[in-house]
């Protein structure tokens, strides 16, 4: 299909059944180096490993806007038969559809699969009009949803710029909250802790001491230093966390081994060792200025081991490497007392059914008020002696 704009170009919309069909250099030129979870390599390996496919409920249909063969804009896009692995929860919407005798699935989703981290999903090539290209992508995706009779189209964990474009396109923008750590140019972990109130500082020191007194040591292995054996060990340990919830990790060992080989600079492992064996691990993704916590798991139970492995070791790594932000994942008020403060996240939603679209729009407005009250209350529990509002 094609579409004309004011600059008199004939822009064509293309839907791709695989990331492998899209040139990597064109895609990556539109992606921030701080978002490894949106890179061509990450998305392609998620598909080629079998983590993302029709059988797992993620059928790729990536959208590009092209002028001839030149890619001017793109968005990752998937047909989905469920809401697993998105971390923007719409189960109640699906239930309301079902109770009304309507089908909520399949739906269309723009996201980094299984990765609740903010990144622009409306990718635009350098030199192109952001507003024109964002409009073309959103109109193309919603038209595709209508033509295939999908109930809805969703963009998950979007940037502020994406949110403005979505609002202009009359999509519903939804607010939520995560907890992020900011590096205020700390020289070391002690300087970071010195910004805490006395009581909170003592609590963190006590947690770290308990791990050491249990005889556990940690090491962080990053990039090309990660061997296939270490990667397999980390994935095995992290799989225990998923097993307790009754399913396997979304991203399989083939994915992580391929990522280790093809893009080792995006990976870091935290390994906890006890009595000559690795007993816990965390798998991290690294961008240019942001560290992302992905998976964690342990084969044994040790007091405070989760906090040390998932949070304190990551903070130390950020300080040592000059990384500015640490996003450890979704939810978890327990992160606040350990130096992670509330940060806004956004998603955008288009629904084909007018009455449901109106009802969900009203619900999201009310929900946003509650999210802001919640974030304000949580900021009041900050461990820092003096803290500025870092809400977004």
N, C-alpha and C positions, 0 to 999 in steps of 0.2 A: 504494500500500500504506500502511497506517497502523500506529501503534504507540502503546500507552498507557504512561504513566509514573506515578510516585507522586503527581505534582501534579494528576492526573486530567485532564490535557489530552489531546486526541487529536492526536498529532503525525503528520503525513503526510510521506512521503519522495517527492521529485520529482527526476527525472533530466532534464537539459536538454541538447539537442543543440547549443546555442550560448550563449555568454556574452550575446549580445544578448537572449536570452529572460529574463535575470535583471536586475532593476532595479539600475542602477549605484549608486544611493545606498545601497541596502540592503547590497550587496556591500562597497563601500568603507568603510562604517561598521564592518565587522568586520576590516578589513585595516590593519595598522600603516603609518603614513606613512613608515616607514623601509624598506619593502619595495615599491618601485615595480614590480618584476617580478611582483607578485601583484595589482596593481590591476586593476579592471574594464577600464580603458582598455587596459592592456598585453595582457591575455588576449584581449579582444575584437578588438584590432587584429591580434594574431597569427593569429586565425581569418579575419578579413575580408580580410587581405592574401594569404591562401593559404599562409602559412608553416605553419600548423597546420590540417590537414584530413585526410580519409581517404586522399588520394593521397600525402601525406607520412608516413602511418603514425600520425597522431595524430587519432583520432576523438573529439570532445568528447562527454561524457556527465556534465556537472557535477551534483553532488548538493546539494540543499537540504533542510533540515528545516523544515517550515512548520506554523504554527497558523492554519488558514484561508489567507489570502493573506500573512500576516506571516512573513517569513523569520527564523528563529531561529538557524540555523546553516547552514554550507555547506562544501563542499570542491571544489577544482578536480579534475576527473577525466577520464581519457582511456582509450579502448580502443586498445591498441597492438599492432602486428604485428611489432615489432622492438624493439631496445634502444638505438637511436641517439638522441642528444640528451638523454640522462638524466644521464650522468656518475656514476651509481652502477652499477658494472659487474657484470652478472649473466650475461655470455656463457658462463661455465663451467657455470652452472646450466642454461642452455638446452641446452648441448651434452650434459650428463648426461641431461636429459630425452630428447633425441633418441636417444642411444645406448641408452636403455631402451625405445625404441619409443613414447614419449609425446610429445605436442605441448606445447611451452612457450608458444607464441604461438597465439592472442592472449592478452594479459594486461591487467590494469587498473592504471593508474598515476595517482597524485596528485602533481602536480609543477607548477613553473613551467617551461613548455617551454623547453628549450635554455639553462637558466639555473641553474648550480650554486651557488645562494646560499640560505642558510638562511632559512626563514620558516615560520610556523605554517600548516599545511595544513588543520587542523581549526578552522575559523573559527566564532566564537560571538558572537552579538549581545550588547550590553551588557545586563546584568540577568538573563541566562540562566545556568543552572548549567553550568559548564564540563564537569564530569564527565558529567552527563546528556546534554548535547549531543554531546560527543565520542563517548560510547558509541553514541548513535543514528547518528552518521555512520559509525563503523567497522562497526557491525552492518549498516547499510544497504548499504555498499559491498561487504562480504564476501558478503552475501546476493545482491546483484546479480551478483557474480563466480560464485557457485555456480549461479545460475539460468541464466546464459549460458555455463556450462561453461568459464570461463577457468581457466587453470592457477594463477593467483596474483593478488594485489593488493599494490601497493607504494606507500609514501609516501616521497618523496625529499626530502632536505635539510630535515628537520623540526626544530621547536623542541624545547627540553628538555621543555616541557609536553606537546607531542604525543608525545614518546617515552615519557613516563610513562603516558599514556592508552593508547598502543599496547601497552605491557607488560601493563597491566591487562587488555587485551583478548586477551592471549596471542599477540600478534604477535611475531615475531623482530625485535629491534632491533639494527641493525648499526652499527658504529663505523668512521669513516674520518678523514682528516686533510686540512686545507688549511693555507695560510699567510696570516695576516692581519697588517696593520699597525695599531698602536694609537697614537693621538695623546695624548701625555702633556703636553698644553698647551704644546707647543713654540712659541716665538716666531717661529722661522724655521728654514730647512733646516739652517743651520749649528749651531743648538742641538741639533737632532735628531742630526746627525753627531757632535757632541761627546760624546754618550752612547756612541759606539762605542769599541772598542779602537783604538789608534793604527794598527795595520796595516790593519784593516778600513776605517777612516776614509780612509786614503790610497788604498785601492783604489777606493772610491766616487768620490773626488775625481778620480782618474785617468780613470775611465770618463766622467765628466761633461766633463772637459777634452778628451778625445778627440773628443767630439761637437762641441764648440765649435770646436776646431782644424780640423775637417773643413769648417767653414763652415756648419754646420746651426744654425738657430734654431728655437725652439718657441714656440707660442702656444696657449693654452687658450681655447676659445670655448664658452660655456654658455648654456643657456636660449633665450630669444627672440632672442639674437644669432646663433644658428645659422641660416644661410640654407639654402634648398633645394640650392643649388650646393655648399655646404660639406658638407652631409649626403651628397650623392651622391658627392662626392670621397672622403670618409672610407669610405663603404661599398665603393667601387671598390677602394681600397687594401687594405682588410681582406679583400676577396674573394681576394686573392692568396695569403693564408695558407691558405685552404681549398682553393684550386686546387692547391697543392703536395701536398695530401692526397687529391686526386682527386675533390672534390665542391664544390658551391656552399655559401655560408653558409646556416645553418639559417634565420635570419631574413632575409627578402629586402628589397630596397631599398624596396618599397612599404610594408613595415611601418615602417621607420625614418622614412620621409618622413611617414607618417601620425602617428607618435608625435611627430615634430618639430612638426607642426601642432597636435595636440590636447593634448599634455602636454610642452611644451618644457622645463618646470622639472625634468623627470626626466633630461635629457640633457646631456652635456658631451663635447666633442671635444678631443683633443690633436692638434695638427697640426705636423708637422716640415717645415721649408721649407729648400730648398737651391737656389741659383742661380735664384731667382725662381719655383720650382715647389714644390708640396707632394709630398714623397717618401714620407711615412709618416704613419700616423694611428692613433689609438686611440679607440674608442667606449666611453664610460663611462655608467653609470646612477647617478643621485644620489637617495638617500633623505634623510630628515631629519637623520640623524647618521652615515650610512654611504655610502661611495663604492664602486661595483661596477665592476670592469673586465670588459668584455664581449669586444670584438673588437679585433684589432690587425693591421696589415699594412704592408708597404713594397714599393715598386717597385724598390728598389736595395739594395745591401748596404753598410752602414757600420758600423764597429766601435762597439759599445756602444749603437747607436741603439735597440735593443729595450728595454734597461734604462732609458734616459732617457725614452723615449716612454711606456712602459707603467707604470713604477714611480716614478721620481723626479719627473716632472711631476705625477703624481697625488698624491704625498706633499706637494709644495709647495702644490697646490690645497687639500688637506685642512687644512694648517696655516693657510693664508690665510683659509679659510672657517670654521674651527672645527669641521670634520667629525671625528668621533671615531674612525672605523674605516675601513680601506680593505681590501676583499676583491678581490684581482686575478684570481681564478679558481681553477681546479683545479690540483693537483699543482705540481711545480717546486721542487726543493730549492735551485735557484739563487737563489730569492727570499730565503732565510734570511740570506745574507751582506749583503743589501740592506735588512734591517730588518723582514722579515716572519717572524713566529714561528708555530709549530704551533698550530692550533686544531682542536678536535674537531668533526666533523660526524656527523649521524645519519640513518639511514633505517629504515623499518619494513616488514616483509614477512609476508604471509599466503600460505600455499601449500595448495592443496586436497588434494594427495596426502599422506596422513599420513606415509608412510615418507620421502618427500623432505623434508617439513617438519621431521621429526626430524633427518635427516642435515644439512640446511642449518643448523638451529639449533645443532648441535654444531660445524659448521664456523665459524659466525659467532662462537661463543664463543672458539675457538682464534684466529681472526683478530683479535679484539679485543685479546688478549694481545700479539700481534705489533704491532698498531698502537700500543699504549701503549709498548712497548719502543722502537719506531721514533721516536715523538714525544719520548721521554726522551732518546734519543741525539742527535736533531736539536737539542733545546734546548741540549745541551752545546756546540753549534757556533754559538751565538748570537753576533752581532757586538758585542752590548752589553757594557760593562764589568761591569755588575751587572744581572741579569735575574731577575724573579720568574716563578714558574710561571703561565703564562696558558693552561693547557691546554684550557679550554672557553669 
